[in-house]
Structures are given as C-alpha cells and as structure tokens.
Amino acid sequence: MSALLPPSERIWGNAPLDKVEGTWIAIALVWCLFMFFMMPYWHVFGKQNYSGEAYRTTPAAYSAKVEAMVEAHTVRKETDQQIPVVRPPAGSDVYLAGRLWSWYPALELEKGQTYRLHISSLDWQHGFSLQPLNVNVQVVPGYEMVLTITPDKSGEYTIICNEYCGVLHHAMMGKIYVVDR
C-alpha cells in the first residue's frame, strides 16, 4: 500500500473513531455552541456594537441641515480654510458632514451634556473614527447615521477618516472640542 493508492478493502467512514479524535470533535462542538450563544448575548450586553439610528437622506437635504446649524451656532473660525467652529445648545441635534477631504464643521460640545450627533457623507464612503476614543462608524452617502454621545472628558478630539476616499484621504481630519462650562 502507498500514499497514492487507496486502501483496498477498508472504507474510512466505517473505521472506529479514535478516543483522541472524538475528544477533539467534542471540544470543537462545545466551543461552536458557546460562540453561537455568545453572539446575541454580546450584542446586547457588550456595549461596543453600534446601536444608533440610521435614516435615508440626500446629500442636498443633509447639506442644508448642516449649513442651517452652522449659520445658527458658529462661535469662531479656525485654520487657513476658515472652518467654522459650532457650539450647539446642550441636548440638541448636531450635524457633521464628511466630504472630500474634510469633516465640516468643527464642533465645540459641553462636558457632561448629551447630544445627538448626525453624520453623513456628501460624496463618497468615509469612515468616522473618533480618536483617542473607540468610536467607529461607516459614513455612506444617502444615509444619516445618528449617535447619542455624552462627552465625559474635556479636551480636543480628532476625527479621522478610516475608509480610503481618494488622494488626500490621509489628510481628512476634523475636530471636536469638549469644554467645561
């Protein structure tokens, strides 16, 4: 008999199961069942999965919401591009737009206050990653993602696009300032 030729009179399916092999099959089955039941449990109690809201929108309609908020609540402008910094009232809806290659506008939020952060893209798919926190959401044109956030530490947070969106993807950043009042 060789490795190239099958055994002449033995059918492998009828061979008795070895003790070690049976043990590994049992361990694999128990592990699969454990993981199967952990998935729904972790979704409910893991506190890391996105459980916000999403709505259909158009880039034009969403851009109008962003511009209305910018006009109503701008407190200053920053950088060479004169990006507005918006300070919305505590508890309000806040609109942030991703567009080639920036996040618009910069936000100034109060520590300890809750906001509904609406995020959408006006052109391509982007990724919203809030650093140094572990907030990560896909931002797609035509959809408005809504996150309920309550900043608990003062400071400057950077928004990074983590979904490749073109030549200047590496420069697509925005700011959220959290201040004490």
C-alpha positions in Angstrom: 0.0 0.0 0.0 1.2 3.5 -0.7 0.0 7.0 -0.2 -1.0 7.3 -3.8 -3.3 4.3 -3.8 -6.4 4.0 -1.5 -6.6 1.1 0.9 -8.0 -1.9 -1.0 -10.7 -3.2 1.4 -11.1 -0.5 4.0 -13.8 2.2 3.9 -12.6 5.1 6.0 -16.1 6.1 7.1 -16.6 2.7 8.7 -13.4 2.8 10.7 -13.8 3.2 14.5 -13.3 6.7 15.9 -10.1 7.1 17.9 -10.5 8.3 21.5 -8.3 11.4 21.0 -10.2 12.3 17.7 -13.5 12.0 19.5 -12.3 14.3 22.3 -11.3 17.0 19.8 -14.6 16.7 18.0 -16.4 17.2 21.3 -14.3 20.2 22.3 -14.9 21.8 18.8 -18.7 21.2 19.2 -18.8 22.7 22.7 -16.7 25.7 21.5 -19.0 26.3 18.5 -22.1 26.2 20.7 -20.5 28.5 23.2 -19.6 31.1 20.5 -23.1 30.7 18.8 -24.9 31.7 22.1 -22.3 34.4 23.0 -23.0 36.4 19.8 -26.5 37.6 20.7 -25.5 37.9 24.4 -22.5 40.1 23.5 -24.6 42.2 21.1 -27.0 43.1 23.9 -24.6 43.4 26.8 -21.2 44.0 25.2 -21.7 47.8 24.8 -19.4 48.0 21.8 -21.8 47.4 18.9 -23.4 50.3 17.0 -26.9 50.6 18.2 -27.7 54.1 16.9 -30.2 55.1 14.3 -29.9 55.5 10.5 -32.1 57.4 8.1 -32.3 57.8 4.4 -31.4 61.3 3.1 -29.9 63.0 0.1 -26.7 64.9 0.1 -28.5 68.2 -0.8 -31.0 67.8 2.1 -28.3 66.9 4.6 -26.1 69.7 3.5 -28.9 72.1 4.1 -29.3 70.8 7.7 -25.5 71.3 8.3 -25.5 74.8 6.9 -28.5 75.8 9.0 -26.7 74.6 12.1 -23.5 76.4 11.1 -25.4 79.7 10.5 -27.2 79.5 13.8 -24.4 78.4 16.2 -20.9 79.4 14.8 -18.7 80.9 17.5 -15.4 81.3 15.6 -13.4 80.2 12.6 -10.2 78.3 12.6 -7.3 77.4 10.3 -6.4 78.9 6.9 -9.5 77.4 5.4 -11.7 79.4 7.9 -13.5 76.2 9.1 -16.4 77.3 11.4 -16.4 76.0 15.0 -20.0 75.4 16.0 -21.2 75.4 19.6 -24.8 73.9 19.6 -27.0 74.1 22.7 -26.8 71.2 25.1 -29.1 68.4 24.3 -29.6 69.4 20.6 -29.1 67.7 17.3 -25.6 68.3 15.9 -24.8 67.8 12.2 -21.4 66.8 10.8 -20.7 66.2 7.1 -17.9 64.2 5.6 -16.8 65.5 2.2 -13.6 65.3 0.1 -11.3 65.7 2.2 -12.6 67.2 5.4 -15.1 67.0 8.2 -17.3 70.0 8.3 -17.8 71.9 10.7 -15.6 71.6 13.8 -17.7 71.1 16.9 -17.5 72.5 20.4 -19.5 70.5 22.9 -20.1 70.8 26.7 -18.7 68.2 29.0 -21.4 66.1 30.6 -24.2 67.2 28.2 -25.9 64.7 25.8 -26.1 65.4 22.1 -27.5 63.6 19.1 -24.6 63.5 16.6 -25.9 63.2 13.0 -23.2 62.1 10.5 -23.4 61.7 6.7 -21.3 61.9 3.6 -21.9 64.3 0.8 -19.8 62.5 -1.8 -18.1 59.1 -1.2 -18.0 56.5 1.5 -16.0 57.7 4.6 -15.2 56.2 7.9 -15.8 58.2 11.1 -13.2 57.3 13.7 -13.1 59.5 16.9 -9.6 59.4 18.5 -8.5 58.6 21.1 -11.9 57.0 21.8 -13.0 53.8 20.2 -15.9 55.3 18.2 -16.0 53.9 14.7 -18.9 54.3 12.1 -19.1 53.8 8.4 -20.5 57.0 6.7 -22.2 56.5 3.4 -23.9 59.0 1.1 -27.6 58.8 1.3 -27.7 57.7 4.9 -27.7 59.8 8.0 -26.1 57.9 11.0 -27.2 59.2 14.4 -25.1 58.6 17.6 -26.1 59.7 21.1 -23.0 61.0 22.8 -22.2 62.4 26.2 -18.6 63.7 26.4 -17.2 63.0 29.8 -13.6 64.4 29.5 -12.6 67.9 28.4 -10.1 68.1 25.6 -9.5 68.1 21.9 -10.6 65.0 19.9 -9.6 64.3 16.4 -12.0 62.8 13.8 -10.1 60.6 11.2 -11.5 59.1 8.0 -10.5 55.4 8.2 -12.1 54.4 4.8 -10.0 55.2 1.8 -11.6 58.0 -0.1 -9.1 59.3 -2.6 -5.7 61.0 -3.0 -5.9 63.2 0.1 -7.5 60.6 2.4 -4.6 60.8 4.7 -5.3 64.5 5.4 -9.1 64.1 6.1 -9.4 65.1 9.7 -11.8 67.1 11.8 -12.0 68.3 15.4 -14.4 68.1 18.3 -13.6 70.3 21.3 -15.1 69.3 24.7 -15.2 72.2 27.1 -16.2 72.7 30.8 -19.0 75.3 31.3 
